[in-house]
Amino acid sequence: MKEFNLPQLIQYVWDNDLFNTRFTSKDKNTVIEFFEEDDWDVYGNDCKKSTLFNLSDMERI
């Protein structure tokens, strides 16, 4: 299972055109939704560089 912090996740989404997706952090405290390049929303606790996301937790929206 590949893990990403927020900057790595953003780059991965852009590089792989994974827009219209939602990722939940491993600790389940942060959700990020990507809509199109340069357009995303973050919900929950402050997302720190140490917050990790798994690719397996991606959902299409």
N, CA, C and O atoms as a CHARMM CRD file, in Angstrom:
* protein
*
  244
    1    1 MET  N      0.84400  -1.18600   0.00000 PROA 1      0.00000
    2    1 MET  CA     0.00000   0.00000   0.00000 PROA 1      0.00000
    3    1 MET  C      0.88600   1.24400   0.00000 PROA 1      0.00000
    4    1 MET  O      1.71100   1.42100   0.89600 PROA 1      0.00000
    5    2 LYS  N      0.72100   2.07700  -0.96900 PROA 2      0.00000
    6    2 LYS  CA     1.51500   3.29500  -1.08100 PROA 2      0.00000
    7    2 LYS  C      0.90700   4.37300  -0.20100 PROA 2      0.00000
    8    2 LYS  O     -0.30600   4.58000  -0.20700 PROA 2      0.00000
    9    3 GLU  N      1.76200   5.06500   0.56300 PROA 3      0.00000
   10    3 GLU  CA     1.33100   6.16200   1.42900 PROA 3      0.00000
   11    3 GLU  C      1.92800   7.46600   0.93300 PROA 3      0.00000
   12    3 GLU  O      3.05600   7.50800   0.44000 PROA 3      0.00000
   13    4 PHE  N      1.14500   8.53200   1.07300 PROA 4      0.00000
   14    4 PHE  CA     1.56800   9.85300   0.63400 PROA 4      0.00000
   15    4 PHE  C      1.25400  10.87900   1.70600 PROA 4      0.00000
   16    4 PHE  O      0.24200  10.76300   2.39700 PROA 4      0.00000
   17    5 ASN  N      2.11200  11.88600   1.85400 PROA 5      0.00000
   18    5 ASN  CA     1.71600  13.06400   2.61800 PROA 5      0.00000
   19    5 ASN  C      0.98700  13.98200   1.64000 PROA 5      0.00000
   20    5 ASN  O      0.89500  13.66100   0.45500 PROA 5      0.00000
   21    6 LEU  N      0.47000  15.11000   2.10900 PROA 6      0.00000
   22    6 LEU  CA    -0.36800  15.95100   1.24400 PROA 6      0.00000
   23    6 LEU  C      0.35400  16.43600  -0.01000 PROA 6      0.00000
   24    6 LEU  O     -0.20400  16.29000  -1.09800 PROA 6      0.00000
   25    7 PRO  N      1.56300  17.00400   0.07100 PROA 7      0.00000
   26    7 PRO  CA     2.22500  17.44900  -1.17300 PROA 7      0.00000
   27    7 PRO  C      2.45400  16.29700  -2.16100 PROA 7      0.00000
   28    7 PRO  O      2.30300  16.48000  -3.36900 PROA 7      0.00000
   29    8 GLN  N      2.81200  15.12800  -1.65800 PROA 8      0.00000
   30    8 GLN  CA     3.02400  13.97700  -2.53100 PROA 8      0.00000
   31    8 GLN  C      1.70500  13.52000  -3.15400 PROA 8      0.00000
   32    8 GLN  O      1.66300  13.15300  -4.32900 PROA 8      0.00000
   33    9 LEU  N      0.63600  13.54500  -2.36800 PROA 9      0.00000
   34    9 LEU  CA    -0.67600  13.14100  -2.86700 PROA 9      0.00000
   35    9 LEU  C     -1.14400  14.07100  -3.97800 PROA 9      0.00000
   36    9 LEU  O     -1.63400  13.61000  -5.00900 PROA 9      0.00000
   37   10 ILE  N     -0.99700  15.36400  -3.77500 PROA 10     0.00000
   38   10 ILE  CA    -1.39100  16.33200  -4.80800 PROA 10     0.00000
   39   10 ILE  C     -0.62400  16.05500  -6.10000 PROA 10     0.00000
   40   10 ILE  O     -1.22000  16.02500  -7.17700 PROA 10     0.00000
   41   11 GLN  N      0.67200  15.85600  -6.00600 PROA 11     0.00000
   42   11 GLN  CA     1.48200  15.57200  -7.19500 PROA 11     0.00000
   43   11 GLN  C      1.03600  14.28300  -7.86200 PROA 11     0.00000
   44   11 GLN  O      0.94700  14.22300  -9.08800 PROA 11     0.00000
   45   12 TYR  N      0.75600  13.25700  -7.08000 PROA 12     0.00000
   46   12 TYR  CA     0.30600  11.98000  -7.62800 PROA 12     0.00000
   47   12 TYR  C     -1.03200  12.13000  -8.36000 PROA 12     0.00000
   48   12 TYR  O     -1.21200  11.59000  -9.45200 PROA 12     0.00000
   49   13 VAL  N     -1.95700  12.85800  -7.75800 PROA 13     0.00000
   50   13 VAL  CA    -3.26300  13.09000  -8.39500 PROA 13     0.00000
   51   13 VAL  C     -3.08000  13.82400  -9.71400 PROA 13     0.00000
   52   13 VAL  O     -3.67100  13.43700 -10.72300 PROA 13     0.00000
   53   14 TRP  N     -2.27300  14.87400  -9.72200 PROA 14     0.00000
   54   14 TRP  CA    -2.04000  15.63200 -10.96000 PROA 14     0.00000
   55   14 TRP  C     -1.37500  14.77700 -12.02900 PROA 14     0.00000
   56   14 TRP  O     -1.77900  14.80100 -13.19200 PROA 14     0.00000
   57   15 ASP  N     -0.35000  14.01700 -11.63300 PROA 15     0.00000
   58   15 ASP  CA     0.39800  13.20800 -12.60600 PROA 15     0.00000
   59   15 ASP  C     -0.45300  12.10400 -13.21600 PROA 15     0.00000
   60   15 ASP  O     -0.19800  11.68000 -14.34400 PROA 15     0.00000
   61   16 ASN  N     -1.45700  11.63400 -12.49100 PROA 16     0.00000
   62   16 ASN  CA    -2.26000  10.50100 -12.93700 PROA 16     0.00000
   63   16 ASN  C     -3.70600  10.85900 -13.26400 PROA 16     0.00000
   64   16 ASN  O     -4.54600   9.97500 -13.43800 PROA 16     0.00000
   65   17 ASP  N     -3.99400  12.15600 -13.34600 PROA 17     0.00000
   66   17 ASP  CA    -5.35100  12.63300 -13.68800 PROA 17     0.00000
   67   17 ASP  C     -6.42900  11.97500 -12.83700 PROA 17     0.00000
   68   17 ASP  O     -7.44000  11.49500 -13.35100 PROA 17     0.00000
   69   18 LEU  N     -6.19800  11.96000 -11.53600 PROA 18     0.00000
   70   18 LEU  CA    -7.15800  11.34700 -10.60700 PROA 18     0.00000
   71   18 LEU  C     -8.09700  12.39700 -10.01500 PROA 18     0.00000
   72   18 LEU  O     -8.28500  12.46100  -8.80000 PROA 18     0.00000
   73   19 PHE  N     -8.67500  13.20600 -10.87300 PROA 19     0.00000
   74   19 PHE  CA    -9.59000  14.23900 -10.40500 PROA 19     0.00000
   75   19 PHE  C    -10.95300  13.62000 -10.10900 PROA 19     0.00000
   76   19 PHE  O    -11.23700  12.49500 -10.52100 PROA 19     0.00000
   77   20 ASN  N    -11.78800  14.36500  -9.39300 PROA 20     0.00000
   78   20 ASN  CA   -13.08500  13.86200  -8.92900 PROA 20     0.00000
   79   20 ASN  C    -12.90100  12.64100  -8.03500 PROA 20     0.00000
   80   20 ASN  O    -13.57000  11.61800  -8.18600 PROA 20     0.00000
   81   21 THR  N    -11.96900  12.79000  -7.10100 PROA 21     0.00000
   82   21 THR  CA   -11.67800  11.72800  -6.14100 PROA 21     0.00000
   83   21 THR  C    -11.64900  12.29100  -4.72900 PROA 21     0.00000
   84   21 THR  O    -11.49600  13.49400  -4.52100 PROA 21     0.00000
   85   22 ARG  N    -11.80100  11.38800  -3.76200 PROA 22     0.00000
   86   22 ARG  CA   -11.76400  11.75100  -2.33900 PROA 22     0.00000
   87   22 ARG  C    -10.80000  10.78500  -1.64500 PROA 22     0.00000
   88   22 ARG  O    -10.84300   9.57500  -1.86300 PROA 22     0.00000
   89   23 PHE  N     -9.93900  11.34800  -0.81100 PROA 23     0.00000
   90   23 PHE  CA    -9.01900  10.54700  -0.01600 PROA 23     0.00000
   91   23 PHE  C     -9.25500  10.85500   1.45700 PROA 23     0.00000
   92   23 PHE  O     -9.42300  12.01300   1.84000 PROA 23     0.00000
   93   24 THR  N     -9.26700   9.80700   2.27900 PROA 24     0.00000
   94   24 THR  CA    -9.38400   9.94900   3.72600 PROA 24     0.00000
   95   24 THR  C     -8.03800   9.58400   4.33300 PROA 24     0.00000
   96   24 THR  O     -7.42500   8.58900   3.94700 PROA 24     0.00000
   97   25 SER  N     -7.58100  10.39200   5.28600 PROA 25     0.00000
   98   25 SER  CA    -6.27800  10.13300   5.89700 PROA 25     0.00000
   99   25 SER  C     -6.30400   8.82100   6.68300 PROA 25     0.00000
  100   25 SER  O     -7.36500   8.32100   7.05700 PROA 25     0.00000
  101   26 LYS  N     -5.11400   8.28100   6.92200 PROA 26     0.00000
  102   26 LYS  CA    -5.00600   7.02300   7.66800 PROA 26     0.00000
  103   26 LYS  C     -5.63600   7.12800   9.04900 PROA 26     0.00000
  104   26 LYS  O     -6.22800   6.16500   9.53800 PROA 26     0.00000
  105   27 ASP  N     -5.51200   8.29400   9.68100 PROA 27     0.00000
  106   27 ASP  CA    -6.07600   8.46500  11.02500 PROA 27     0.00000
  107   27 ASP  C     -7.55900   8.84000  10.98700 PROA 27     0.00000
  108   27 ASP  O     -8.17500   9.03500  12.03400 PROA 27     0.00000
  109   28 LYS  N     -8.13300   8.94100   9.78800 PROA 28     0.00000
  110   28 LYS  CA    -9.56600   9.23300   9.56600 PROA 28     0.00000
  111   28 LYS  C     -9.98100  10.62800  10.04400 PROA 28     0.00000
  112   28 LYS  O    -11.17100  10.89000  10.22000 PROA 28     0.00000
  113   29 ASN  N     -9.00500  11.53200  10.25700 PROA 29     0.00000
  114   29 ASN  CA    -9.30400  12.87800  10.73900 PROA 29     0.00000
  115   29 ASN  C     -9.34400  13.92400   9.63700 PROA 29     0.00000
  116   29 ASN  O     -9.80100  15.04300   9.86800 PROA 29     0.00000
  117   30 THR  N     -8.87300  13.58000   8.43900 PROA 30     0.00000
  118   30 THR  CA    -8.79500  14.55100   7.35300 PROA 30     0.00000
  119   30 THR  C     -9.29800  13.91400   6.06600 PROA 30     0.00000
  120   30 THR  O     -8.97100  12.76900   5.75500 PROA 30     0.00000
  121   31 VAL  N    -10.10100  14.67700   5.31700 PROA 31     0.00000
  122   31 VAL  CA   -10.57800  14.24400   4.00300 PROA 31     0.00000
  123   31 VAL  C    -10.19700  15.32100   3.00200 PROA 31     0.00000
  124   31 VAL  O    -10.38200  16.51100   3.26000 PROA 31     0.00000
  125   32 ILE  N     -9.66300  14.90200   1.85800 PROA 32     0.00000
  126   32 ILE  CA    -9.35500  15.84800   0.78700 PROA 32     0.00000
  127   32 ILE  C    -10.06500  15.38600  -0.47500 PROA 32     0.00000
  128   32 ILE  O    -10.03700  14.20500  -0.82100 PROA 32     0.00000
  129   33 GLU  N    -10.70700  16.34000  -1.16500 PROA 33     0.00000
  130   33 GLU  CA   -11.41500  16.05300  -2.40400 PROA 33     0.00000
  131   33 GLU  C    -10.76700  16.84600  -3.52500 PROA 33     0.00000
  132   33 GLU  O    -10.54700  18.05100  -3.40100 PROA 33     0.00000
  133   34 PHE  N    -10.46400  16.16100  -4.61800 PROA 34     0.00000
  134   34 PHE  CA    -9.87500  16.79300  -5.80500 PROA 34     0.00000
  135   34 PHE  C    -10.93700  16.87700  -6.88300 PROA 34     0.00000
  136   34 PHE  O    -11.59400  15.88400  -7.19600 PROA 34     0.00000
  137   35 PHE  N    -11.10800  18.06600  -7.45200 PROA 35     0.00000
  138   35 PHE  CA   -12.12500  18.26800  -8.48900 PROA 35     0.00000
  139   35 PHE  C    -11.51100  18.43600  -9.86200 PROA 35     0.00000
  140   35 PHE  O    -11.94400  17.78300 -10.81100 PROA 35     0.00000
  141   36 GLU  N    -10.53900  19.27500  -9.98800 PROA 36     0.00000
  142   36 GLU  CA    -9.79000  19.45900 -11.22800 PROA 36     0.00000
  143   36 GLU  C     -8.47900  20.10900 -10.82500 PROA 36     0.00000
  144   36 GLU  O     -8.30600  20.51000  -9.67300 PROA 36     0.00000
  145   37 GLU  N     -7.57300  20.21400 -11.75700 PROA 37     0.00000
  146   37 GLU  CA    -6.25400  20.75000 -11.41800 PROA 37     0.00000
  147   37 GLU  C     -6.40100  22.10500 -10.72000 PROA 37     0.00000
  148   37 GLU  O     -7.14000  22.97600 -11.17800 PROA 37     0.00000
  149   38 ASP  N     -5.70100  22.26100  -9.63400 PROA 38     0.00000
  150   38 ASP  CA    -5.70900  23.47900  -8.81200 PROA 38     0.00000
  151   38 ASP  C     -7.03600  23.73700  -8.10700 PROA 38     0.00000
  152   38 ASP  O     -7.30300  24.86900  -7.70300 PROA 38     0.00000
  153   39 ASP  N     -7.86900  22.71800  -7.95200 PROA 39     0.00000
  154   39 ASP  CA    -9.13500  22.87700  -7.23400 PROA 39     0.00000
  155   39 ASP  C     -9.35400  21.67400  -6.32800 PROA 39     0.00000
  156   39 ASP  O     -9.66700  20.58100  -6.80000 PROA 39     0.00000
  157   40 TRP  N     -9.18800  21.87900  -5.02000 PROA 40     0.00000
  158   40 TRP  CA    -9.42200  20.82300  -4.04600 PROA 40     0.00000
  159   40 TRP  C     -9.90000  21.42900  -2.74800 PROA 40     0.00000
  160   40 TRP  O     -9.67800  22.61000  -2.48500 PROA 40     0.00000
  161   41 ASP  N    -10.55900  20.61700  -1.93200 PROA 41     0.00000
  162   41 ASP  CA   -11.04100  21.02400  -0.61200 PROA 41     0.00000
  163   41 ASP  C    -10.50400  20.05000   0.41800 PROA 41     0.00000
  164   41 ASP  O    -10.38100  18.85400   0.15300 PROA 41     0.00000
  165   42 VAL  N    -10.18300  20.57600   1.61000 PROA 42     0.00000
  166   42 VAL  CA    -9.71600  19.75900   2.72500 PROA 42     0.00000
  167   42 VAL  C    -10.69700  19.94900   3.87300 PROA 42     0.00000
  168   42 VAL  O    -11.06100  21.07500   4.21200 PROA 42     0.00000
  169   43 TYR  N    -11.12200  18.83400   4.47000 PROA 43     0.00000
  170   43 TYR  CA   -12.06500  18.85800   5.58500 PROA 43     0.00000
  171   43 TYR  C    -11.44400  18.14700   6.78300 PROA 43     0.00000
  172   43 TYR  O    -10.66300  17.20900   6.62500 PROA 43     0.00000
  173   44 GLY  N    -11.79500  18.59600   7.96600 PROA 44     0.00000
  174   44 GLY  CA   -11.33000  17.94200   9.18400 PROA 44     0.00000
  175   44 GLY  C    -10.20600  18.70600   9.83800 PROA 44     0.00000
  176   44 GLY  O    -10.09400  19.92400   9.70500 PROA 44     0.00000
  177   45 ASN  N     -9.37600  17.97000  10.54600 PROA 45     0.00000
  178   45 ASN  CA    -8.25900  18.57400  11.26700 PROA 45     0.00000
  179   45 ASN  C     -7.27200  19.21300  10.30300 PROA 45     0.00000
  180   45 ASN  O     -7.24800  18.88900   9.11600 PROA 45     0.00000
  181   46 ASP  N     -6.46200  20.11900  10.82200 PROA 46     0.00000
  182   46 ASP  CA    -5.42400  20.72100   9.99400 PROA 46     0.00000
  183   46 ASP  C     -4.56700  19.62000   9.38800 PROA 46     0.00000
  184   46 ASP  O     -4.11700  18.71400  10.09000 PROA 46     0.00000
  185   47 CYS  N     -4.34900  19.70100   8.11000 PROA 47     0.00000
  186   47 CYS  CA    -3.56000  18.70100   7.41200 PROA 47     0.00000
  187   47 CYS  C     -2.09500  19.10300   7.50300 PROA 47     0.00000
  188   47 CYS  O     -1.67800  20.10800   6.92900 PROA 47     0.00000
  189   48 LYS  N     -1.33000  18.31300   8.22300 PROA 48     0.00000
  190   48 LYS  CA     0.08800  18.57800   8.39500 PROA 48     0.00000
  191   48 LYS  C      0.87900  17.72000   7.42500 PROA 48     0.00000
  192   48 LYS  O      0.35000  16.77700   6.83700 PROA 48     0.00000
  193   49 LYS  N      2.14600  18.05700   7.26500 PROA 49     0.00000
  194   49 LYS  CA     2.98700  17.25500   6.37500 PROA 49     0.00000
  195   49 LYS  C      3.07600  15.81600   6.85400 PROA 49     0.00000
  196   49 LYS  O      3.32200  14.91500   6.05300 PROA 49     0.00000
  197   50 SER  N      2.88000  15.58400   8.14800 PROA 50     0.00000
  198   50 SER  CA     2.95500  14.23200   8.69400 PROA 50     0.00000
  199   50 SER  C      1.65800  13.43500   8.48800 PROA 50     0.00000
  200   50 SER  O      1.64000  12.22900   8.73500 PROA 50     0.00000
  201   51 THR  N      0.57300  14.08700   8.04000 PROA 51     0.00000
  202   51 THR  CA    -0.68600  13.38800   7.77500 PROA 51     0.00000
  203   51 THR  C     -0.50600  12.52200   6.53900 PROA 51     0.00000
  204   51 THR  O     -0.06900  13.00800   5.49500 PROA 51     0.00000
  205   52 LEU  N     -0.84000  11.24700   6.65100 PROA 52     0.00000
  206   52 LEU  CA    -0.63600  10.30800   5.55300 PROA 52     0.00000
  207   52 LEU  C     -1.95400   9.82600   4.96300 PROA 52     0.00000
  208   52 LEU  O     -2.95700   9.67800   5.66100 PROA 52     0.00000
  209   53 PHE  N     -1.91900   9.58700   3.66000 PROA 53     0.00000
  210   53 PHE  CA    -3.06800   9.08700   2.90900 PROA 53     0.00000
  211   53 PHE  C     -2.65600   7.82300   2.17500 PROA 53     0.00000
  212   53 PHE  O     -1.53200   7.73200   1.68200 PROA 53     0.00000
  213   54 ASN  N     -3.55600   6.84300   2.09700 PROA 54     0.00000
  214   54 ASN  CA    -3.33300   5.60300   1.34400 PROA 54     0.00000
  215   54 ASN  C     -4.08800   5.67100   0.02700 PROA 54     0.00000
  216   54 ASN  O     -5.19400   6.20600  -0.04200 PROA 54     0.00000
  217   55 LEU  N     -3.48000   5.12400  -1.01300 PROA 55     0.00000
  218   55 LEU  CA    -4.20000   5.03200  -2.28300 PROA 55     0.00000
  219   55 LEU  C     -5.43100   4.13500  -2.16700 PROA 55     0.00000
  220   55 LEU  O     -6.41500   4.33700  -2.87900 PROA 55     0.00000
  221   56 SER  N     -5.38200   3.16100  -1.29100 PROA 56     0.00000
  222   56 SER  CA    -6.52000   2.25000  -1.14000 PROA 56     0.00000
  223   56 SER  C     -7.75000   2.94200  -0.56000 PROA 56     0.00000
  224   56 SER  O     -8.85800   2.41100  -0.63900 PROA 56     0.00000
  225   57 ASP  N     -7.55700   4.13600   0.02600 PROA 57     0.00000
  226   57 ASP  CA    -8.68100   4.88300   0.59700 PROA 57     0.00000
  227   57 ASP  C     -9.26600   5.89600  -0.38500 PROA 57     0.00000
  228   57 ASP  O    -10.00900   6.78700   0.02600 PROA 57     0.00000
  229   58 MET  N     -8.94200   5.77400  -1.68200 PROA 58     0.00000
  230   58 MET  CA    -9.48000   6.68800  -2.68600 PROA 58     0.00000
  231   58 MET  C    -10.88800   6.27000  -3.06100 PROA 58     0.00000
  232   58 MET  O    -11.18200   5.08700  -3.22600 PROA 58     0.00000
  233   59 GLU  N    -11.75600   7.27100  -3.19400 PROA 59     0.00000
  234   59 GLU  CA   -13.12100   7.04900  -3.67000 PROA 59     0.00000
  235   59 GLU  C    -13.36100   7.99200  -4.84700 PROA 59     0.00000
  236   59 GLU  O    -12.85900   9.11600  -4.86200 PROA 59     0.00000
  237   60 ARG  N    -14.11800   7.53700  -5.81500 PROA 60     0.00000
  238   60 ARG  CA   -14.54500   8.41200  -6.92400 PROA 60     0.00000
  239   60 ARG  C    -15.76100   9.21600  -6.46200 PROA 60     0.00000
  240   60 ARG  O    -16.65500   8.68400  -5.80300 PROA 60     0.00000
  241   61 ILE  N    -15.78300  10.50500  -6.81600 PROA 61     0.00000
  242   61 ILE  CA   -16.93200  11.34100  -6.47000 PROA 61     0.00000
  243   61 ILE  C    -17.50200  11.98200  -7.71800 PROA 61     0.00000
  244   61 ILE  O    -18.47900  12.72700  -7.63800 PROA 61     0.00000
